[in-house]
Amino acid sequence: MALFVERGYFGTSVHDIVRASNVSIGSIYHHFGDKAGIARALYAAQTARMDALIAGIAARHPGAAARCRAIVEALFRLTEDDPVAMEFMLHVKHREFIPDEKPVCSSKPFEAMRRIVVEGIARGEIRPVDVMVASTSLFGSALRMITARLDGVLPKPLPEYLDEVWEASWRAVAA
């Protein structure tokens, strides 16, 4: 994953992966088939990780506001703890090399985030607006802050911006 983030998919060879992973080329081809198989496995693992994170938040927190804030907080924490994983999910253009996968914004974690928004609209917590508009208002600024942090633009860790980002996001959609 680090090689794909650092050098890009097309700038990373299977031989680079062999050197970095310290496994044989035969093992790579046996387990993954090819470089695209490695990329697919990494993408699947990261979307599963994020999906589990969001499912856990949905189970622990009542209501759209608490769930959405907890998701933003978790994404901020994940970015600080594992920036390579977040960069892989948000910066790498997956569809260029694994075109059969859904774009990241249509992946299971993002679908789960939109379901929380739909439920919030149905319960009257979120004003009735298009679900994509509400989802983008709630999570788009957080995702942009993550990108800015990954790009080295933000001087402070993301959790230090949480309250301000959340307040602005929630005000945009609150009923």
Backbone as CSV, one residue per row, in Angstrom:
resi,resn,N_x,N_y,N_z,CA_x,CA_y,CA_z,C_x,C_y,C_z
1,MET,0.832,-1.180,0.000,0.000,0.000,0.000,0.884,1.253,0.000
2,ALA,1.924,1.218,0.800,2.817,2.381,0.864,3.461,2.652,-0.495
3,LEU,3.821,1.614,-1.211,4.415,1.805,-2.532,3.408,2.423,-3.500
4,PHE,2.174,1.948,-3.481,1.151,2.504,-4.360,0.903,3.975,-4.031
5,VAL,0.929,4.311,-2.745,0.721,5.701,-2.343,1.918,6.560,-2.743
6,GLU,3.115,6.065,-2.479,4.326,6.840,-2.733,4.639,6.981,-4.220
7,ARG,4.564,5.865,-4.945,4.997,5.863,-6.348,3.846,5.808,-7.343
8,GLY,2.652,5.540,-6.873,1.522,5.322,-7.759,1.488,3.874,-8.209
9,TYR,0.332,3.446,-8.628,0.174,2.057,-9.080,1.090,1.771,-10.259
10,PHE,1.072,2.641,-11.253,1.842,2.395,-12.466,3.344,2.589,-12.254
11,GLY,3.720,3.305,-11.204,5.127,3.496,-10.890,5.697,2.424,-9.972
12,THR,4.862,1.481,-9.590,5.277,0.393,-8.712,5.276,-0.903,-9.497
13,SER,6.390,-1.601,-9.482,6.465,-2.893,-10.171,6.280,-4.033,-9.174
14,VAL,5.992,-5.197,-9.692,5.899,-6.378,-8.836,7.252,-6.616,-8.164
15,HIS,8.330,-6.354,-8.858,9.666,-6.515,-8.265,9.861,-5.547,-7.089
16,ASP,9.317,-4.330,-7.184,9.366,-3.392,-6.052,8.625,-3.976,-4.856
17,ILE,7.480,-4.570,-5.127,6.665,-5.171,-4.061,7.394,-6.353,-3.436
18,VAL,8.042,-7.158,-4.269,8.827,-8.300,-3.773,9.916,-7.798,-2.822
19,ARG,10.646,-6.768,-3.233,11.720,-6.232,-2.384,11.165,-5.673,-1.070
20,ALA,10.095,-4.937,-1.146,9.531,-4.304,0.057,8.887,-5.318,1.005
21,SER,8.293,-6.355,0.456,7.576,-7.322,1.290,8.444,-8.487,1.729
22,ASN,9.586,-8.642,1.071,10.510,-9.727,1.405,9.871,-11.112,1.233
23,VAL,9.034,-11.237,0.210,8.465,-12.541,-0.159,8.850,-12.825,-1.609
24,SER,8.680,-14.054,-2.006,9.073,-14.425,-3.364,8.043,-13.940,-4.386
25,ILE,8.510,-13.758,-5.584,7.609,-13.357,-6.670,6.563,-14.447,-6.915
26,GLY,6.970,-15.698,-6.725,6.024,-16.802,-6.878,4.887,-16.717,-5.877
27,SER,5.194,-16.336,-4.640,4.151,-16.187,-3.620,3.156,-15.101,-4.006
28,ILE,3.685,-14.016,-4.526,2.798,-12.916,-4.930,1.853,-13.379,-6.032
29,TYR,2.413,-14.022,-7.052,1.554,-14.477,-8.154,0.605,-15.577,-7.696
30,HIS,1.040,-16.419,-6.775,0.171,-17.497,-6.274,-1.009,-16.920,-5.490
31,HIS,-0.740,-15.967,-4.610,-1.796,-15.428,-3.738,-2.651,-14.352,-4.397
32,PHE,-2.063,-13.570,-5.282,-2.787,-12.419,-5.826,-2.999,-12.463,-7.336
33,GLY,-2.290,-13.299,-8.036,-2.430,-13.382,-9.491,-1.569,-12.386,-10.234
34,ASP,-1.660,-11.130,-9.843,-0.889,-10.071,-10.486,-0.928,-8.828,-9.609
35,LYS,-0.344,-7.760,-10.097,-0.302,-6.509,-9.330,-1.715,-5.967,-9.079
36,ALA,-2.586,-6.103,-10.049,-3.974,-5.646,-9.861,-4.652,-6.437,-8.743
37,GLY,-4.306,-7.709,-8.605,-4.851,-8.523,-7.515,-4.420,-8.001,-6.156
38,ILE,-3.185,-7.541,-6.077,-2.701,-6.942,-4.831,-3.494,-5.675,-4.536
39,ALA,-3.664,-4.843,-5.553,-4.413,-3.592,-5.384,-5.853,-3.881,-4.968
40,ARG,-6.473,-4.875,-5.593,-7.845,-5.260,-5.227,-7.912,-5.702,-3.770
41,ALA,-6.948,-6.527,-3.353,-6.932,-7.028,-1.978,-6.755,-5.877,-0.981
42,LEU,-5.876,-4.946,-1.294,-5.681,-3.790,-0.418,-6.947,-2.937,-0.340
43,TYR,-7.565,-2.704,-1.487,-8.790,-1.908,-1.533,-9.898,-2.607,-0.742
44,ALA,-10.039,-3.906,-0.933,-11.069,-4.665,-0.205,-10.809,-4.627,1.295
45,ALA,-9.566,-4.778,1.687,-9.242,-4.755,3.118,-9.536,-3.384,3.733
46,GLN,-9.203,-2.332,3.024,-9.432,-0.994,3.568,-10.919,-0.641,3.591
47,THR,-11.662,-1.016,2.563,-13.108,-0.727,2.601,-13.779,-1.558,3.683
48,ALA,-13.340,-2.799,3.887,-13.894,-3.628,4.966,-13.568,-3.011,6.328
49,ARG,-12.356,-2.509,6.468,-11.958,-1.856,7.721,-12.837,-0.646,8.007
50,MET,-13.052,0.178,7.003,-13.876,1.375,7.185,-15.341,1.014,7.392
51,ASP,-15.804,-0.014,6.701,-17.180,-0.469,6.865,-17.414,-0.952,8.296
52,ALA,-16.473,-1.716,8.835,-16.586,-2.200,10.215,-16.552,-1.031,11.204
53,LEU,-15.711,-0.060,10.932,-15.624,1.121,11.779,-16.971,1.845,11.832
54,ILE,-17.574,2.040,10.682,-18.856,2.759,10.606,-19.975,1.926,11.222
55,ALA,-19.976,0.619,10.979,-20.999,-0.247,11.588,-20.898,-0.209,13.113
56,GLY,-19.686,-0.221,13.628,-19.502,-0.140,15.077,-20.010,1.179,15.637
57,ILE,-19.743,2.258,14.933,-20.227,3.569,15.361,-21.753,3.591,15.339
58,ALA,-22.352,3.074,14.285,-23.820,3.063,14.181,-24.446,2.252,15.315
59,ALA,-23.782,1.183,15.721,-24.309,0.342,16.804,-24.175,1.016,18.176
60,ARG,-23.154,1.848,18.348,-22.885,2.452,19.663,-23.555,3.804,19.875
61,HIS,-23.924,4.481,18.818,-24.416,5.851,18.956,-25.856,5.970,18.452
62,PRO,-26.718,6.590,19.240,-28.091,6.816,18.782,-28.175,8.111,17.976
63,GLY,-28.943,8.091,16.941,-29.229,9.301,16.197,-28.170,9.703,15.195
64,ALA,-28.626,10.447,14.209,-27.769,10.856,13.102,-26.645,11.778,13.545
65,ALA,-26.930,12.743,14.389,-25.899,13.699,14.801,-24.755,12.983,15.511
66,ALA,-25.066,12.147,16.468,-24.023,11.441,17.218,-23.244,10.492,16.309
67,ARG,-23.946,9.804,15.425,-23.276,8.872,14.518,-22.355,9.598,13.538
68,CYS,-22.876,10.641,12.922,-22.078,11.365,11.925,-20.873,12.033,12.568
69,ARG,-21.045,12.610,13.740,-19.906,13.232,14.433,-18.876,12.170,14.785
70,ALA,-19.329,11.032,15.254,-18.399,9.957,15.606,-17.655,9.448,14.370
71,ILE,-18.320,9.422,13.234,-17.652,9.008,11.991,-16.558,10.011,11.627
72,VAL,-16.877,11.286,11.684,-15.874,12.309,11.374,-14.703,12.184,12.351
73,GLU,-14.999,12.025,13.619,-13.942,11.887,14.621,-13.076,10.656,14.335
74,ALA,-13.711,9.541,14.001,-12.971,8.310,13.702,-12.109,8.462,12.453
75,LEU,-12.631,9.116,11.434,-11.845,9.336,10.213,-10.655,10.257,10.483
76,PHE,-10.864,11.256,11.315,-9.752,12.135,11.687,-8.684,11.343,12.445
77,ARG,-9.114,10.524,13.398,-8.175,9.712,14.171,-7.439,8.728,13.270
78,LEU,-8.175,8.074,12.375,-7.572,7.115,11.457,-6.530,7.792,10.565
79,THR,-6.817,8.997,10.143,-5.865,9.731,9.311,-4.566,9.995,10.076
80,GLU,-4.692,10.364,11.322,-3.498,10.620,12.134,-2.744,9.323,12.443
81,ASP,-3.493,8.239,12.708,-2.875,6.962,13.086,-2.333,6.171,11.902
82,ASP,-2.995,6.279,10.754,-2.613,5.485,9.584,-2.779,6.312,8.304
83,PRO,-1.945,7.327,8.142,-2.092,8.205,6.979,-1.935,7.489,5.638
84,VAL,-1.131,6.445,5.597,-0.948,5.715,4.337,-2.263,5.074,3.905
85,ALA,-2.977,4.489,4.844,-4.263,3.868,4.511,-5.266,4.913,4.013
86,MET,-5.311,6.052,4.679,-6.249,7.088,4.248,-5.850,7.665,2.899
87,GLU,-4.550,7.821,2.694,-4.102,8.329,1.399,-4.426,7.319,0.297
88,PHE,-4.249,6.045,0.603,-4.594,5.004,-0.369,-6.083,5.084,-0.725
89,MET,-6.924,5.290,0.270,-8.365,5.333,0.013,-8.795,6.617,-0.695
90,LEU,-8.187,7.741,-0.352,-8.691,9.014,-0.862,-7.906,9.606,-2.030
91,HIS,-6.627,9.333,-2.139,-5.830,9.947,-3.195,-5.574,9.045,-4.390
92,VAL,-5.399,7.765,-4.126,-5.075,6.842,-5.218,-6.303,6.693,-6.109
93,LYS,-6.098,6.749,-7.405,-7.213,6.637,-8.363,-7.427,5.163,-8.712
94,HIS,-8.188,4.490,-7.875,-8.387,3.046,-7.980,-8.959,2.610,-9.320
95,ARG,-9.836,3.393,-9.855,-10.518,2.973,-11.084,-9.577,2.915,-12.277
96,GLU,-8.406,3.550,-12.176,-7.432,3.464,-13.268,-6.851,2.060,-13.389
97,PHE,-6.768,1.335,-12.283,-6.123,0.018,-12.325,-6.998,-1.116,-11.829
98,ILE,-8.111,-0.806,-11.187,-9.100,-1.838,-10.843,-10.483,-1.307,-11.247
99,PRO,-10.707,-1.234,-12.552,-11.929,-0.594,-13.048,-13.215,-1.332,-12.683
100,ASP,-13.109,-2.589,-12.276,-14.302,-3.343,-11.914,-14.794,-3.001,-10.505
101,GLU,-14.000,-2.273,-9.723,-14.414,-1.860,-8.384,-15.230,-0.574,-8.471
102,LYS,-16.151,-0.426,-7.531,-16.910,0.815,-7.450,-15.967,1.950,-7.061
103,PRO,-16.270,3.162,-7.478,-15.465,4.279,-6.979,-15.610,4.375,-5.465
104,VAL,-14.610,4.921,-4.811,-14.604,4.938,-3.352,-15.858,5.607,-2.795
105,CYS,-16.372,6.632,-3.452,-17.574,7.309,-2.948,-18.834,6.466,-3.095
106,SER,-18.743,5.345,-3.807,-19.867,4.409,-3.923,-19.595,3.104,-3.182
107,SER,-18.502,3.041,-2.447,-18.148,1.829,-1.718,-19.058,1.648,-0.509
108,LYS,-19.004,0.472,0.087,-19.863,0.156,1.230,-19.767,1.160,2.375
109,PRO,-18.579,1.614,2.760,-18.545,2.582,3.860,-19.300,3.878,3.544
110,PHE,-19.144,4.371,2.326,-19.837,5.601,1.961,-21.342,5.361,1.826
111,GLU,-21.738,4.176,1.379,-23.164,3.832,1.346,-23.723,3.804,2.765
112,ALA,-22.960,3.257,3.710,-23.400,3.209,5.109,-23.551,4.619,5.679
113,MET,-22.637,5.496,5.326,-22.725,6.880,5.779,-23.994,7.543,5.226
114,ARG,-24.295,7.268,3.968,-25.515,7.843,3.376,-26.770,7.250,4.015
115,ARG,-26.745,5.980,4.384,-27.912,5.381,5.065,-28.177,6.076,6.396
116,ILE,-27.123,6.416,7.106,-27.288,7.144,8.369,-27.961,8.485,8.098
117,VAL,-27.565,9.140,7.025,-28.173,10.422,6.650,-29.640,10.226,6.281
118,VAL,-29.952,9.203,5.500,-31.340,8.915,5.121,-32.185,8.686,6.366
119,GLU,-31.661,7.910,7.318,-32.389,7.660,8.568,-32.593,8.960,9.349
120,GLY,-31.564,9.813,9.345,-31.675,11.096,10.035,-32.729,11.997,9.416
121,ILE,-32.836,11.956,8.103,-33.879,12.726,7.412,-35.245,12.158,7.774
122,ALA,-35.366,10.843,7.750,-36.648,10.194,8.063,-37.101,10.489,9.494
123,ARG,-36.161,10.603,10.431,-36.505,10.882,11.831,-36.628,12.382,12.120
124,GLY,-36.386,13.216,11.120,-36.519,14.654,11.306,-35.318,15.314,11.958
125,GLU,-34.222,14.615,12.122,-33.011,15.210,12.690,-32.288,16.075,11.659
126,ILE,-32.370,15.630,10.406,-31.748,16.332,9.289,-32.877,16.870,8.426
127,ARG,-32.750,18.127,8.029,-33.826,18.706,7.229,-33.953,17.961,5.897
128,PRO,-35.138,17.950,5.339,-35.357,17.195,4.105,-34.680,17.848,2.898
129,VAL,-33.536,17.300,2.535,-32.799,17.719,1.351,-32.335,16.455,0.636
130,ASP,-31.849,16.616,-0.553,-31.308,15.494,-1.302,-30.229,14.807,-0.456
131,VAL,-30.243,13.482,-0.417,-29.314,12.745,0.438,-27.856,13.009,0.066
132,MET,-27.557,13.194,-1.198,-26.180,13.494,-1.597,-25.767,14.892,-1.129
133,VAL,-26.692,15.834,-1.171,-26.391,17.182,-0.682,-26.136,17.127,0.823
134,ALA,-27.001,16.440,1.551,-26.826,16.336,3.000,-25.547,15.583,3.355
135,SER,-25.273,14.490,2.666,-24.062,13.701,2.940,-22.807,14.497,2.656
136,THR,-22.821,15.220,1.542,-21.662,16.041,1.189,-21.482,17.168,2.194
137,SER,-22.586,17.744,2.652,-22.495,18.802,3.660,-21.941,18.269,4.977
138,LEU,-22.348,17.066,5.351,-21.891,16.488,6.614,-20.459,15.969,6.568
139,PHE,-20.089,15.323,5.480,-18.797,14.648,5.436,-17.781,15.280,4.478
140,GLY,-18.251,16.080,3.544,-17.353,16.643,2.546,-16.284,17.547,3.129
141,SER,-16.663,18.381,4.078,-15.654,19.268,4.670,-14.641,18.464,5.477
142,ALA,-15.091,17.420,6.151,-14.166,16.563,6.905,-13.202,15.863,5.952
143,LEU,-13.727,15.361,4.846,-12.859,14.692,3.870,-11.859,15.666,3.267
144,ARG,-12.284,16.892,3.046,-11.359,17.901,2.524,-10.286,18.237,3.561
145,MET,-10.661,18.290,4.819,-9.678,18.529,5.883,-8.673,17.378,5.941
146,ILE,-9.166,16.155,5.753,-8.272,14.987,5.728,-7.275,15.131,4.580
147,THR,-7.771,15.486,3.412,-6.906,15.667,2.252,-5.872,16.763,2.520
148,ALA,-6.307,17.853,3.120,-5.380,18.944,3.431,-4.317,18.477,4.435
149,ARG,-4.707,17.664,5.390,-3.733,17.140,6.360,-2.745,16.201,5.671
150,LEU,-3.252,15.334,4.810,-2.378,14.415,4.088,-1.418,15.164,3.165
151,ASP,-1.875,16.282,2.630,-1.039,17.102,1.746,-0.069,17.986,2.520
152,GLY,-0.144,17.962,3.845,0.764,18.765,4.662,0.372,20.215,4.791
153,VAL,-0.870,20.538,4.457,-1.330,21.927,4.506,-1.736,22.331,5.926
154,LEU,-2.320,21.422,6.681,-2.774,21.734,8.035,-1.641,21.529,9.033
155,PRO,-1.369,22.516,9.844,-0.260,22.391,10.789,-0.590,21.565,12.036
156,LYS,-1.863,21.501,12.395,-2.245,20.804,13.627,-2.881,19.459,13.292
157,PRO,-2.852,18.512,14.221,-3.546,17.235,14.010,-5.053,17.468,13.824
158,LEU,-5.654,16.633,13.026,-7.078,16.794,12.694,-8.006,16.853,13.907
159,PRO,-7.802,16.049,14.954,-8.725,16.141,16.089,-8.827,17.540,16.693
160,GLU,-7.815,18.351,16.510,-7.876,19.718,17.022,-8.869,20.588,16.247
161,TYR,-9.260,20.157,15.073,-10.229,20.889,14.252,-11.639,20.303,14.359
162,LEU,-11.770,19.191,15.068,-13.027,18.428,15.062,-14.245,19.268,15.431
163,ASP,-14.223,19.952,16.546,-15.416,20.680,16.992,-15.846,21.732,15.974
164,GLU,-14.887,22.451,15.445,-15.204,23.506,14.487,-15.745,22.940,13.170
165,VAL,-15.102,21.893,12.677,-15.567,21.256,11.437,-16.960,20.666,11.654
166,TRP,-17.147,19.981,12.782,-18.435,19.349,13.033,-19.545,20.388,13.164
167,GLU,-19.305,21.447,13.904,-20.336,22.465,14.081,-20.774,23.048,12.727
168,ALA,-19.824,23.373,11.876,-20.155,23.926,10.559,-20.918,22.901,9.718
169,SER,-20.498,21.658,9.773,-21.158,20.610,8.972,-22.583,20.368,9.453
170,TRP,-22.748,20.249,10.764,-24.084,19.944,11.298,-25.042,21.110,11.072
171,ARG,-24.561,22.329,11.241,-25.426,23.499,11.008,-25.975,23.521,9.581
172,ALA,-25.234,22.984,8.641,-25.667,22.995,7.245,-26.875,22.108,7.006
173,VAL,-27.091,21.094,7.863,-28.161,20.127,7.585,-29.176,19.966,8.711
174,ALA,-28.896,20.478,9.887,-29.766,20.227,11.035,-31.176,20.755,10.778
175,ALA,-32.136,19.965,11.222,-33.540,20.355,11.056,-33.896,21.487,11.987
